[in-house]
Amino acid sequence: MSNTTPDTKKKQQMQTQADLPWSVIVLDDPVNLQVYVTMVFKKVFGYSQMKAEKLMMEVHLQGRSVVWTGVREKAEFYVQQLHSLQLQTTIEKTG
């Protein structure tokens, strides 16, 4: 049996909703090849070749791309993964 009251659950849900969304942003760098960045997007996010290439081109042409948006905990996890694969990445609260 849970110790949370309906009011506590409602506050937690509202806090979670207020905490949304967070964006994972990959920044352009002079080191990583485009084919590598595409491969990382496919590996980390499970994106199709077409979506991974589109995001990679945004990074290349615009200097940055929002590659994922959602809850903060998962965004932080993705940032850690991308950092371990040598991509310059940051997280920003959207909205």
C-alpha positions as CSV (number, residue, x, y, z in Angstrom):
1,M,0.0,0.0,0.0
2,S,1.3,3.4,-0.9
3,N,1.7,6.2,1.6
4,T,1.0,8.9,-1.0
5,T,-2.3,10.7,-0.7
6,P,-4.3,11.9,-3.8
7,D,-3.1,15.4,-3.1
8,T,0.5,14.3,-3.0
9,K,0.2,12.4,-6.2
10,K,-1.5,15.4,-7.9
11,K,1.4,17.7,-6.7
12,Q,4.0,15.2,-8.0
13,Q,2.2,15.0,-11.4
14,M,2.0,18.8,-11.6
15,Q,5.7,19.2,-10.7
16,T,6.6,16.6,-13.4
17,Q,4.5,18.4,-15.9
18,A,6.0,21.8,-14.9
19,D,9.4,20.2,-15.3
20,L,8.7,19.4,-19.0
21,P,10.2,19.6,-21.5
22,W,13.9,19.4,-21.6
23,S,15.9,19.4,-24.8
24,V,19.1,17.6,-25.6
25,I,21.1,19.8,-27.9
26,V,24.1,18.6,-29.9
27,L,26.6,21.3,-30.9
28,D,28.8,21.3,-34.0
29,D,32.5,20.6,-33.5
30,P,35.5,20.4,-35.9
31,V,36.5,16.9,-34.8
32,N,33.7,14.4,-35.4
33,L,32.9,13.2,-39.0
34,Q,29.3,13.5,-40.2
35,V,29.0,9.8,-40.7
36,Y,30.1,9.3,-37.1
37,V,27.5,11.7,-35.7
38,T,24.8,10.0,-37.8
39,M,25.9,6.6,-36.4
40,V,25.8,7.9,-32.8
41,F,22.2,9.3,-33.3
42,K,21.1,5.9,-34.6
43,K,22.8,4.0,-31.8
44,V,21.8,6.2,-28.9
45,F,18.2,7.2,-29.9
46,G,17.3,4.3,-32.3
47,Y,16.6,6.9,-35.1
48,S,16.3,5.8,-38.7
49,Q,19.1,6.6,-41.1
50,M,17.0,9.5,-42.6
51,K,16.2,11.1,-39.3
52,A,19.8,10.7,-38.0
53,E,21.2,12.3,-41.2
54,K,18.6,15.2,-41.0
55,L,19.7,16.0,-37.4
56,M,23.4,15.7,-38.3
57,M,22.9,18.2,-41.1
58,E,21.2,20.6,-38.7
59,V,24.2,20.3,-36.4
60,H,26.5,20.9,-39.3
61,L,24.7,23.7,-41.0
62,Q,23.1,25.5,-38.0
63,G,25.8,24.8,-35.4
64,R,23.3,22.9,-33.2
65,S,20.3,20.7,-33.3
66,V,17.6,19.6,-30.7
67,V,18.0,15.9,-31.0
68,W,15.5,14.8,-28.3
69,T,13.0,16.4,-25.9
70,G,11.3,15.0,-22.8
71,V,11.7,14.6,-19.1
72,R,14.9,15.9,-17.4
73,E,16.2,12.6,-16.0
74,K,16.1,11.0,-19.4
75,A,17.6,14.1,-21.1
76,E,20.5,14.0,-18.6
77,F,21.0,10.3,-19.4
78,Y,21.2,11.0,-23.1
79,V,23.7,13.9,-22.5
80,Q,25.9,11.5,-20.6
81,Q,25.8,8.9,-23.3
82,L,26.6,11.5,-26.0
83,H,29.4,12.9,-24.0
84,S,30.9,9.4,-23.6
85,L,30.8,9.2,-27.4
86,Q,32.6,12.5,-27.7
87,L,29.8,14.7,-28.9
88,Q,29.5,18.2,-27.6
89,T,26.1,18.2,-26.0
90,T,24.0,20.3,-23.6
91,I,20.6,20.3,-22.0
92,E,18.1,23.2,-22.0
93,K,14.7,23.7,-20.5
94,T,12.3,24.3,-23.4
95,G,9.5,26.8,-23.2
